[in-house]
Amino acid sequence: MKEILKLIRPQQWVKNLFVFIPAFFGGGLLDTDRMLSALLAFFSFSFAASSIYCLNDIADLEADRKHPVKCHRPIASGAVSVAQAYSLMALFFFLSMAVALLFFIPHFSSFIFLSSSARFASEEPSYFIFVILFYWLLNIAYCLWLKHYAIIDVCVVAFGFVLRILAGGAATAIVLSKWLVLMTFLLTLFLSFAKRRDDVLRMEATGEAPRRNTSRYNLTFINQAITITASVMLVCYIMYTVSPEVVARFHTDYLYLTTIFVLVGLLRYIQLAVVDQQSGDPTKVIWRDRFTQCVVVAWGLSFLLLIYLV
């Protein structure tokens, strides 16, 4: 069981919290129906992601066996066979679809949550399932081909997070702002480039490329890409906070003040990547760095204060 958990990576499910972003920015955090729908969307996406993790380790089997750290992965070490991994891949895809199909059974929601008022907020269940299927197929293509092409690889990863918020919007029937979609893509593209920077540093230190496409990156390009994506993302965030539609929706002109925390957070992550050279896994960086955690919490609380309490 321990090896299976390592293979499906439940700790990486934190990335799927992006499905809650539409509810957060759309003022739906206090709406029980929307949050229950977002929770189901979270598990559907998490199961789909675990299915892809299985395929990824199967596709990287030979490369992982030669890697000093990845050789301990369940398939590379022989703890889980390729056949078992394929079975787990199919199982988690089935679980993902099973959860997604619940959106087609509105009366079943009241049975699940034992509440006569409970209902799925999703108005477009077929669109939600389309997003999940597209995410799954796109990542199959990523595991088998697309991750070997520089720039395309990070764009696919970033687009995967866009699909997460699209799924969250479909599940909760919240229309997404164009600025929110752009911010999500740019933020995750920024984090992806920062992660590739770690690969470039490893290649320069060992003389071997951790990925087939790492040789198509260098520190000059990566540093410029990080700067560009962070800058444009910050501009998008400012445009979002001062856009007439957002001001009208939340009845406040002060959302732009939260830009301070976004700027500090971006600068801190760049510091970790460039100065401390700790950008290998964004999830681990965020979990370990107290400064980043404080900035994220401060931003979240200030945003909540402005849109829910003021």
C-alpha positions in Angstrom: 0.0 0.0 0.0 2.9 2.4 0.8 4.3 1.9 -2.7 0.9 2.4 -4.3 0.5 5.7 -2.4 3.9 6.8 -3.6 2.8 6.0 -7.2 -0.5 7.9 -7.1 1.1 10.8 -5.2 -1.9 12.0 -3.1 0.4 14.8 -1.7 0.3 16.3 -5.1 -3.5 16.7 -5.0 -2.9 20.1 -3.4 -2.5 21.3 -7.0 -6.2 20.5 -7.6 -7.2 23.1 -5.0 -7.3 25.4 -8.1 -10.8 24.1 -8.7 -11.9 26.2 -5.7 -10.5 29.4 -7.2 -13.7 30.3 -9.1 -15.7 29.9 -5.9 -13.1 32.0 -4.0 -12.9 34.8 -6.5 -16.6 34.6 -7.4 -17.8 35.1 -3.8 -19.1 31.6 -3.5 -17.2 30.4 -0.4 -20.3 30.8 1.8 -22.5 29.0 -0.6 -22.8 25.4 0.6 -24.1 24.0 -2.7 -21.3 25.5 -4.7 -18.6 24.4 -2.3 -19.9 20.8 -2.3 -19.9 20.8 -6.1 -16.3 22.2 -6.0 -15.3 19.4 -3.6 -16.6 16.8 -5.9 -14.7 18.5 -8.8 -11.6 18.4 -6.6 -11.8 14.6 -6.1 -12.6 14.0 -9.8 -9.6 16.0 -10.9 -7.4 14.4 -8.2 -8.3 10.8 -9.3 -7.6 11.8 -13.0 -4.2 13.3 -11.9 -3.3 10.1 -10.1 -4.1 8.1 -13.2 -1.7 10.3 -15.1 1.0 9.9 -12.5 0.9 6.1 -13.1 1.4 6.6 -16.8 4.1 9.1 -16.3 6.2 6.7 -14.2 5.6 3.9 -16.8 6.8 6.2 -19.6 9.8 7.3 -17.6 10.8 3.8 -16.3 14.2 3.5 -18.0 15.2 7.1 -17.3 14.1 6.8 -13.7 16.2 3.7 -13.2 19.3 5.8 -14.1 18.4 8.7 -11.9 20.0 8.8 -8.4 16.7 9.8 -6.7 13.9 8.7 -9.1 15.3 5.2 -9.2 13.5 4.7 -5.9 10.1 5.3 -7.4 7.7 2.3 -7.1 7.9 1.2 -10.8 11.6 1.9 -11.3 12.5 0.0 -8.1 10.4 -2.9 -9.0 8.0 -2.6 -6.1 5.1 -2.1 -8.5 5.0 -3.9 -11.8 4.1 -2.2 -15.1 1.0 -4.3 -15.3 -0.1 -3.2 -11.8 0.6 0.4 -12.7 -1.6 0.2 -15.8 -4.4 -1.3 -13.7 -4.1 1.5 -11.2 -4.2 4.0 -14.0 -7.4 2.5 -15.3 -8.9 2.3 -11.8 -8.3 6.0 -11.0 -9.6 7.1 -14.4 -12.8 5.1 -13.7 -13.1 6.7 -10.2 -12.6 10.2 -11.8 -15.4 9.6 -14.3 -17.6 8.0 -11.6 -17.4 11.2 -9.5 -17.9 13.4 -12.5 -21.0 11.5 -13.6 -22.6 12.4 -10.2 -23.2 15.8 -11.6 -25.8 14.3 -13.9 -27.8 13.0 -10.9 -28.9 16.2 -9.0 -31.3 14.2 -6.7 -28.5 12.0 -5.6 -26.7 14.9 -4.0 -29.3 15.3 -1.3 -28.9 11.6 -0.5 -25.1 11.9 -0.2 -25.1 15.0 2.0 -28.3 14.2 3.9 -29.6 17.6 3.3 -32.9 18.4 1.5 -31.5 21.7 0.3 -28.3 20.2 -1.1 -27.9 20.2 -4.8 -25.1 20.4 -7.4 -24.6 24.0 -8.5 -23.2 22.8 -11.8 -25.4 23.8 -14.7 -23.2 22.3 -17.4 -22.2 18.8 -16.2 -21.4 17.7 -19.8 -18.9 20.6 -20.0 -17.3 19.6 -16.7 -16.8 16.0 -18.0 -15.4 17.4 -21.3 -12.8 19.4 -19.3 -11.8 16.3 -17.3 -11.5 14.1 -20.4 -9.5 16.8 -22.2 -7.2 17.2 -19.2 -6.6 13.4 -19.1 -6.0 13.1 -22.9 -3.8 16.1 -22.9 -1.6 14.7 -20.2 -1.4 11.4 -21.9 0.0 13.2 -24.9 2.3 15.1 -22.5 3.7 12.0 -20.8 4.3 10.2 -24.2 5.4 13.1 -26.4 4.9 16.7 -25.5 7.1 16.9 -22.4 10.1 16.2 -24.7 9.7 19.6 -26.4 11.0 22.7 -24.7 8.5 25.6 -24.1 5.7 23.3 -25.1 6.2 21.2 -22.0 5.8 24.2 -19.6 2.9 25.6 -21.6 1.0 22.2 -21.3 1.6 22.1 -17.5 0.3 25.7 -17.1 -2.7 25.0 -19.3 -3.5 22.0 -17.1 -4.1 24.5 -14.3 -6.3 26.6 -16.5 -8.4 23.5 -17.1 -8.7 23.1 -13.3 -10.2 26.5 -12.8 -12.4 25.9 -15.9 -13.6 22.7 -14.3 -14.2 24.6 -11.0 -16.2 27.2 -12.8 -18.3 24.6 -14.6 -18.9 22.7 -11.4 -20.0 25.8 -9.4 -21.8 27.6 -12.3 -19.5 30.7 -11.9 -18.4 32.6 -15.0 -14.7 33.2 -14.9 -13.1 36.6 -15.5 -10.7 36.6 -18.5 -8.1 38.1 -16.2 -8.4 35.2 -13.8 -7.8 32.7 -16.6 -4.7 34.7 -17.8 -3.4 35.0 -14.2 -3.7 31.3 -13.6 -1.8 30.4 -16.8 0.9 33.0 -16.2 1.4 32.1 -12.5 1.8 28.4 -13.3 4.0 29.1 -16.3 6.2 31.1 -14.0 6.4 28.2 -11.5 7.1 25.8 -14.3 10.0 27.8 -15.7 11.4 28.1 -12.1 11.2 24.3 -11.8 13.0 23.9 -15.2 15.7 26.2 -13.8 16.5 23.5 -11.2 16.9 21.0 -14.1 19.3 23.4 -15.8 21.4 23.8 -12.7 21.6 20.0 -12.3 22.6 19.6 -15.9 25.4 22.1 -15.5 26.6 20.5 -12.3 26.6 16.9 -13.6 26.9 17.2 -17.3 23.8 15.1 -17.8 20.3 16.4 -18.7 17.6 15.3 -16.3 15.1 15.6 -19.1 15.5 15.1 -22.8 14.6 18.7 -23.5 16.7 20.3 -20.8 19.5 21.0 -23.2 17.1 23.4 -25.0 17.1 25.6 -21.9 19.9 27.6 -20.2 20.1 29.9 -17.3 19.9 33.1 -19.3 16.7 32.0 -21.1 15.1 30.7 -17.9 15.9 33.8 -15.9 14.4 36.0 -18.6 11.3 33.8 -19.0 10.8 33.9 -15.2 11.0 37.7 -15.2 8.7 38.1 -18.2 6.0 35.8 -16.9 6.1 37.2 -13.3 5.9 40.8 -14.7 2.9 40.1 -17.0 1.2 38.1 -14.3 1.5 41.0 -11.9 0.0 43.4 -14.5 -2.9 41.0 -15.1 -3.6 40.8 -11.4 -3.7 44.6 -11.2 -6.0 44.8 -14.2 -8.2 42.2 -12.5 -8.5 44.1 -9.2 -9.4 47.4 -10.9 -11.6 46.1 -13.7 -15.1 47.5 -13.6 -16.8 44.1 -13.5 -14.8 43.1 -10.4 -15.4 46.4 -8.6 -19.1 46.1 -9.4 -19.3 42.5 -8.3 -17.6 43.0 -4.9 -18.6 46.6 -4.3 -15.1 47.7 -3.3 -12.4 49.8 -4.9 -9.7 48.5 -2.6 -8.8 45.1 -4.1 -5.8 46.6 -5.7 -4.2 46.8 -2.3 -3.8 43.0 -2.3 -1.2 43.5 -5.1 1.4 44.2 -2.4 1.2 40.6 -1.2 1.3 39.2 -4.8 4.4 41.3 -5.6 6.2 40.2 -2.4 5.2 36.6 -3.0 6.6 36.7 -6.6 9.9 38.3 -5.4 10.3 35.8 -2.6 9.8 32.9 -5.0 12.4 34.4 -7.4 14.7 34.8 -4.5 14.3 31.1 -3.6 14.9 30.1 -7.2 17.8 32.4 -8.2 19.6 33.0 -4.9 18.9 29.9 -2.9 18.4 27.6 -5.9 15.4 25.9 -4.3 12.9 25.8 -7.1 12.8 22.0 -7.9 9.3 21.3 -6.7 6.9 24.3 -6.2 4.7 22.3 -3.9 7.6 21.4 -1.5 8.9 25.0 -1.7 5.6 26.4 -0.6 5.1 23.8 2.2 8.6 24.4 3.6 9.1 28.2 3.3 7.4 30.0 6.2 7.9 33.4 4.5 5.9 32.3 1.4 3.2 30.8 3.6 2.8 34.0 5.6 2.5 36.0 2.4 -0.1 33.6 0.9 -2.1 33.7 4.2 -1.9 37.5 4.4 -3.1 37.8 0.8 -5.9 35.3 1.3 -7.1 37.0 4.5 -7.0 40.5 3.0 -8.9 39.3 -0.1 -11.5 37.6 2.1 -11.9 40.7 4.2 -12.4 42.9 1.2 -14.9 40.7 -0.7 -16.8 39.1 2.1 -16.7 41.4 5.1 -16.3 45.0 3.9 
